[in-house]
Amino acid sequence: MIVYTKQEIAEWQKQHPILKDIVDLKPVFWMNPNLKKVNETASLPITREDIEEAELLWQRFAPFLEHEFPETSETDGIIESPLRKLTNLQVEWFPAVDGEYYLKCDHELPVAGSIKARGGIYEVLQHAEKLAVEAGMVNKDDHYDVLSSERFKAFFSQYSIGVGSTGNLGLSIGIISAKLGFNVSVYMSIDAKQWKKDLLRAEGAKVIEYEGDFSEAITAGREQTNSDPNGYFVDDEDSKHLFLGYSVAALRLEKQLQQKNIPVDADHPLFVYLPCGVGGSPGGITFGLKQVFGDHVHCFFVEPTHSPSVLIGLATGEMDHVSVQDFGIDNRTEADGLAVGRPSRFATVISDQLVSGIYTLEDDELYRLLAMLADSEAIYLEPSATAGLAGPERIFPYIREHHIAMNHATHIAWATGGSFVPEKDMKMFYNKGKTLT
């Protein structure tokens, strides 16, 4: 791992003045100077065709998911979330925002209750399919509810799966892996909430706790899992499959917008605000949205002031080679799902060409937004999932810079988790937010 000198870091701060405010833990807004038109992007490691293939895998597993998780029966085994209009929130708290404001409710995603149900569950499903096909136990034309049988559970029990997590990714991996029959271990950082650890153990996953942050947990998990000849590590720092699982959301959102008669074109721009940890889920969704809507969609990542890993990676151009700790930032935040010190190797290089910008928020602002949303819309999120709600008020410099007409704009804040939060914890989050509104 590269160790940077104080002189090198000082030189970066000289080249990129915004780094001084980042190091001082001030909320910032950064416009991406490397943003490309979709038809001008350099060669990327995945394509629109890969997204469509990923959607077919989801469809193949729908009978299994419907059988194992009855909560997916209304959608015939498809894991998807609603798109809700935030009329009251916009009127009460964001009256200066032009256009219409929506919430993509990934906190309501069945099975895992967070955005990680997209990437995490997809990666485990593709691994399970690969093993079963190679063993001659299934082919892709079969009805996949056969995977619920004891024969398949016994087969998968020969294999182990590991993942490093701050919380939500571990939940998705642990729940689906245990359901299939895998031996699954979740290596969790100090930021992970106790209720998430308890839920994982109740679902049959093994939880290994670390006193360090996400980077320590994922490094230990990778080493332990890869030492097993039958082990498979879900690598949040470098996973094409996680990325693809997230990217399918764009195809689903396209249909939802069509159903609501919401156009996306030059006169009707789409703005999407995505909470960001390691960068895989917002990066995957951004890639998918760019494939679907081209230059008419503008995607923004949101990070805590204490964990701006993707922002630092992109602003310096060092990508995953640099961490927040290199700049003396502690990576400690109440937004546990976003508490990541080093960005994804795979996702960051792609996001460098596609993300419009990044803004950062203090923890108190996350709690304030949580209480505002609860009071205005009766929707309850965990703190990290509220980060996108501030987006429409934070991107004015970008709108001015790009001369975008906003009269017919659509804003979507992506809610990443919250429905599984225990009531007593949610009450505590809400009460804290109320003291700040």
C-alpha positions in Angstrom: 0.0 0.0 0.0 1.3 3.5 -0.9 2.2 5.8 1.9 2.0 9.4 1.0 4.2 12.1 2.5 3.0 15.3 4.1 4.6 17.1 1.2 2.6 15.2 -1.4 -0.6 15.8 0.5 0.2 19.5 0.8 0.9 19.6 -3.0 -2.6 18.1 -3.6 -4.2 20.7 -1.4 -2.4 23.4 -3.4 -3.6 21.9 -6.7 -7.2 21.3 -5.4 -8.1 24.0 -2.9 -11.4 22.2 -2.0 -9.2 19.6 -0.1 -8.5 22.1 2.6 -12.3 22.4 3.5 -12.6 18.6 3.2 -9.7 18.1 5.7 -11.3 20.7 7.9 -14.5 18.6 7.8 -16.6 21.3 6.3 -19.5 20.4 4.0 -18.5 20.9 0.4 -19.9 20.6 -3.1 -17.5 19.4 -5.8 -18.2 19.4 -9.6 -16.5 16.7 -11.5 -14.1 18.2 -14.1 -13.7 14.7 -15.7 -17.5 14.3 -16.5 -17.9 13.0 -20.1 -20.7 12.9 -22.5 -21.9 9.3 -22.7 -20.8 9.0 -26.3 -17.3 10.3 -25.4 -16.6 8.0 -22.4 -13.4 5.9 -22.7 -13.8 2.1 -22.9 -15.6 0.8 -19.8 -15.3 -2.8 -18.4 -19.1 -3.4 -18.7 -21.8 -2.6 -21.2 -25.6 -2.1 -21.6 -25.7 -5.7 -22.7 -24.2 -6.8 -19.4 -27.0 -5.0 -17.5 -29.6 -6.8 -19.6 -28.0 -10.1 -18.9 -28.0 -9.3 -15.2 -31.8 -8.6 -15.4 -32.3 -12.0 -17.0 -30.6 -13.7 -14.1 -32.9 -11.8 -11.7 -35.8 -13.2 -13.7 -34.5 -16.8 -13.6 -34.2 -16.6 -9.8 -37.7 -15.0 -9.3 -39.4 -18.4 -8.6 -36.8 -19.2 -6.0 -37.1 -15.8 -4.3 -40.9 -15.9 -4.3 -40.8 -19.4 -2.7 -38.3 -18.5 0.0 -39.4 -15.0 0.6 -43.2 -14.7 0.6 -42.9 -10.9 0.9 -41.9 -10.9 -2.8 -45.1 -12.6 -3.9 -46.8 -9.4 -5.0 -44.0 -8.7 -7.5 -43.7 -12.4 -8.6 -40.3 -12.8 -6.9 -38.7 -9.6 -8.3 -36.9 -7.5 -5.7 -37.9 -3.9 -6.4 -39.0 -0.7 -4.5 -41.6 2.0 -5.2 -41.0 5.5 -6.4 -42.9 8.0 -4.1 -43.5 11.7 -4.7 -42.4 14.0 -1.8 -45.1 16.6 -2.2 -45.2 17.6 1.5 -41.5 17.6 2.0 -40.9 19.8 -1.0 -43.6 22.3 0.0 -42.6 22.5 3.7 -38.8 22.3 3.4 -37.6 22.8 -0.2 -39.9 25.5 -1.7 -37.1 27.0 -3.7 -36.5 23.8 -5.6 -37.8 23.8 -9.2 -39.4 20.6 -10.6 -40.8 17.6 -8.9 -39.3 15.7 -6.0 -39.4 11.9 -5.5 -38.0 9.2 -3.2 -36.7 5.9 -4.6 -37.7 3.7 -1.7 -34.9 1.1 -1.5 -35.4 1.1 2.2 -38.5 -1.0 1.4 -36.6 -3.5 -0.8 -37.7 -7.0 0.4 -35.4 -9.6 1.8 -32.7 -7.2 3.1 -34.4 -3.8 3.6 -31.7 -1.8 1.8 -30.1 -0.9 -1.5 -27.6 -3.7 -0.9 -30.4 -6.2 -1.7 -29.6 -5.3 -5.3 -25.9 -5.9 -5.5 -25.4 -8.3 -2.6 -28.2 -10.7 -3.4 -27.3 -10.6 -7.2 -23.7 -11.5 -6.6 -24.6 -14.5 -4.4 -27.3 -15.7 -6.9 -24.8 -15.5 -9.8 -22.3 -17.5 -7.8 -24.9 -20.1 -6.8 -26.0 -20.5 -10.5 -22.5 -20.9 -11.7 -21.8 -23.7 -9.1 -25.1 -25.5 -9.9 -24.6 -25.3 -13.7 -21.0 -26.5 -13.5 -22.2 -29.4 -11.3 -24.8 -30.3 -13.9 -27.6 -29.8 -11.3 -29.5 -27.1 -13.2 -29.5 -25.4 -16.5 -30.7 -21.9 -17.3 -34.0 -23.1 -18.8 -35.1 -24.8 -15.5 -37.7 -23.4 -13.1 -35.4 -22.2 -10.3 -37.7 -23.0 -7.4 -35.9 -26.3 -7.5 -33.1 -24.5 -5.7 -35.3 -24.5 -2.6 -35.0 -28.3 -2.2 -32.8 -30.0 0.4 -30.7 -31.5 -2.4 -29.5 -28.0 -3.4 -29.1 -26.8 0.2 -26.8 -29.8 0.9 -24.9 -29.1 -2.3 -24.3 -25.4 -1.4 -23.3 -26.3 2.2 -20.0 -27.6 0.8 -19.1 -24.0 0.0 -18.4 -20.9 2.0 -19.1 -17.2 1.3 -17.4 -14.2 3.1 -17.9 -10.5 3.0 -16.6 -7.4 4.8 -19.3 -4.9 5.8 -20.3 -1.9 7.8 -23.8 -3.4 8.0 -26.2 -3.4 5.1 -24.1 -5.3 2.6 -23.5 -8.0 5.2 -27.2 -8.3 5.8 -28.0 -8.9 2.2 -25.1 -11.4 1.7 -25.8 -13.2 5.0 -29.5 -13.6 4.5 -29.5 -14.9 0.9 -26.4 -17.1 1.4 -27.8 -18.8 4.5 -31.2 -19.3 2.7 -29.4 -21.0 -0.2 -27.4 -23.2 2.3 -24.0 -21.7 2.1 -21.7 -21.3 5.1 -21.5 -17.6 5.3 -19.3 -15.3 7.4 -19.7 -11.6 7.7 -16.7 -9.6 8.8 -18.0 -6.4 10.4 -16.3 -3.2 11.3 -16.8 -1.2 14.5 -19.3 1.1 12.7 -21.8 -1.8 12.3 -24.9 -1.5 14.4 -25.6 -4.2 17.0 -29.1 -4.9 15.7 -27.6 -5.8 12.3 -25.2 -8.2 13.9 -28.0 -9.8 15.9 -30.2 -10.1 12.8 -27.5 -11.8 10.8 -26.9 -14.3 13.6 -30.6 -15.0 13.8 -30.6 -15.7 10.0 -27.8 -18.3 10.3 -24.8 -16.2 9.4 -21.5 -16.2 11.3 -20.5 -12.7 12.4 -16.9 -11.8 13.1 -16.3 -8.4 14.6 -13.4 -6.0 14.3 -12.4 -3.0 16.3 -11.1 -1.3 13.2 -13.0 0.3 10.2 -14.3 -1.1 7.0 -10.9 -1.5 5.4 -9.7 -3.7 8.3 -12.8 -5.9 8.2 -12.7 -6.4 4.4 -9.0 -7.2 4.4 -9.4 -9.8 7.1 -12.5 -11.2 5.5 -10.8 -11.5 2.1 -7.8 -13.3 3.6 -9.9 -15.8 5.6 -12.3 -16.6 2.8 -9.7 -17.0 0.1 -7.8 -19.5 2.3 -10.7 -21.9 1.8 -10.5 -23.7 -1.5 -14.3 -23.7 -1.6 -14.6 -20.1 -0.4 -16.0 -17.1 -2.4 -15.4 -13.6 -1.2 -17.8 -10.8 -2.1 -15.4 -7.9 -2.6 -17.0 -4.6 -2.1 -13.8 -2.9 -3.2 -13.5 -4.6 -6.5 -16.6 -6.5 -7.7 -18.1 -6.4 -11.2 -21.0 -8.6 -10.0 -22.1 -6.2 -7.2 -21.8 -3.3 -9.7 -24.0 -5.1 -12.2 -26.6 -6.0 -9.6 -27.0 -2.3 -8.7 -27.1 -1.2 -12.4 -30.3 -3.2 -13.1 -32.1 -0.6 -11.0 -31.9 1.8 -14.0 -34.0 -0.5 -16.1 -36.6 -0.7 -13.4 -36.6 3.0 -12.8 -37.1 3.7 -16.5 -40.4 1.6 -16.3 -41.6 3.4 -13.2 -41.0 6.8 -14.7 -42.9 5.7 -17.8 -45.8 4.5 -15.7 -46.0 7.9 -14.0 -45.7 9.7 -17.4 -42.5 11.4 -16.4 -40.3 12.1 -19.5 -36.5 12.4 -19.3 -35.0 14.4 -22.1 -33.3 17.8 -22.8 -36.3 19.7 -21.6 -37.0 17.3 -18.7 -33.7 16.7 -17.0 -33.4 14.0 -14.3 -31.3 14.6 -11.1 -30.5 11.6 -8.9 -28.9 11.9 -5.4 -27.1 8.7 -4.2 -25.7 8.1 -0.7 -22.1 6.8 -1.2 -19.9 4.5 0.9 -17.3 2.5 -1.0 -19.0 3.7 -4.2 -20.3 0.4 -5.7 -24.0 0.9 -5.4 -24.1 4.6 -6.5 -21.6 3.9 -9.2 -23.6 0.9 -10.5 -26.8 2.9 -10.5 -25.1 5.8 -12.2 -23.7 3.6 -14.9 -27.1 2.1 -15.5 -28.9 5.4 -15.6 -26.4 6.8 -18.0 -27.0 3.8 -20.3 -30.7 4.4 -20.2 -31.1 8.2 -20.2 -27.7 9.3 -21.5 -26.7 12.9 -20.8 -30.2 13.9 -19.7 -29.6 12.3 -16.2 -27.3 14.0 -13.7 -26.1 11.9 -10.8 -24.6 13.1 -7.6 -23.0 11.1 -4.8 -23.3 12.1 -1.1 -20.8 11.3 1.6 -20.3 12.2 5.3 -17.8 14.9 6.1 -15.9 12.3 8.1 -15.8 9.7 5.3 -15.4 11.4 2.0 -13.4 8.5 0.4 -14.8 8.6 -3.1 -14.6 12.4 -3.2 -10.9 12.4 -2.2 -10.1 9.6 -4.7 -11.7 11.4 -7.6 -10.6 14.9 -6.6 -6.9 13.9 -6.4 -7.1 11.4 -9.3 -5.6 8.7 -7.1 -8.8 6.7 -7.0 -8.5 3.7 -4.6 -4.8 4.4 -3.9 -5.7 7.1 -1.4 -7.7 7.0 1.8 -9.3 9.5 4.1 -6.9 8.5 6.8 -4.0 9.7 4.5 -5.5 13.2 5.0 -5.9 12.8 8.8 -9.7 12.3 8.6 -11.0 9.8 11.1 -13.7 8.0 9.1 -16.0 8.0 12.1 -19.6 8.8 11.3 -23.1 7.8 12.5 -23.9 7.0 8.9 -22.6 3.4 9.3 -23.4 2.4 5.7 -21.2 5.2 4.5 -18.3 4.8 6.9 -15.7 3.8 4.3 -12.1 5.2 4.2 -11.0 3.9 0.8 -13.2 3.8 -2.4 -13.9 0.9 -4.6 -11.2 0.0 -7.1 -13.7 -1.2 -9.8 -16.4 1.4 -9.4 -14.4 4.6 -8.9 -12.7 4.4 -12.3 -16.1 4.2 -14.0 -17.7 6.9 -11.8 -14.8 9.3 -12.7 -16.3 9.7 -16.1 -20.0 9.6 -15.2 -20.8 11.3 -11.9 -21.7 14.9 -12.1 -20.5 15.8 -8.6 -20.3 15.0 -4.9 -21.5 16.9 -1.9 -20.8 16.1 1.8 -23.0 16.4 4.9 -22.4 16.5 8.6 -24.0 13.8 10.7 -26.4 16.3 12.4 -27.8 17.2 9.0 -28.6 13.5 8.3 -30.6 13.4 11.6 -32.3 16.6 10.7 -33.4 15.3 7.3 -34.6 12.1 8.9 -36.9 14.0 11.2 -38.1 16.3 8.4 -39.0 13.3 6.2 -40.8 11.5 9.0 -42.9 14.6 9.9 -43.8 15.5 6.4 -44.2 12.1 4.7 -44.4 9.6 7.6 -41.4 7.8 6.0 -38.6 6.6 8.3 -35.0 6.0 7.1 -31.8 5.2 8.8 -29.4 8.3 9.0 -27.2 7.3 6.1 -30.2 6.8 3.8 -31.3 10.5 4.2 -28.2 11.9 2.6 -29.7 12.4 -0.8 -32.6 14.5 0.4 -30.5 17.6 0.6 -29.4 17.3 -3.1 -31.8 19.7 -4.8 -30.5 22.6 -2.6 -26.8 21.6 -3.0 -26.4 21.5 -6.8 -27.2 25.1 -7.7 -23.6 25.8 -8.8 -23.8 22.8 -11.2 -27.1 24.1 -12.7 -25.6 27.5 -13.2 -22.4 26.1 -14.7 -24.3 23.9 -17.2 -27.2 26.4 -17.9 -29.8 23.8 -17.2 -33.5 24.8 -17.3 -35.2 23.4 -14.2 -38.9 24.2 -14.8 -39.6 20.6 -15.8 -36.9 18.8 -13.8 -37.3 15.6 -11.8 -35.3 15.1 -8.6 -34.9 11.6 -7.1 -33.3 11.1 -3.7 -32.3 7.4 -3.4 -33.3 6.0 0.1 -30.8 3.3 0.8 -32.0 1.6 4.0 -34.2 1.9 7.1 -37.1 -0.5 7.1 -35.3 -3.2 9.2 -34.2 -0.7 11.9 -35.7 -1.7 15.3 -38.4 0.7 16.6 -36.4 1.8 19.6 -33.4 2.7 17.5 -35.6 4.6 15.0 -37.2 6.5 17.8 -33.8 7.5 19.1 -32.8 8.7 15.6 -36.0 10.7 15.2 -35.8 12.3 18.6 -32.2 13.4 17.9 -33.3 14.9 14.5 -36.2 16.8 16.1 -33.7 18.6 18.4 -31.9 19.8 15.3 -34.9 21.0 13.1 
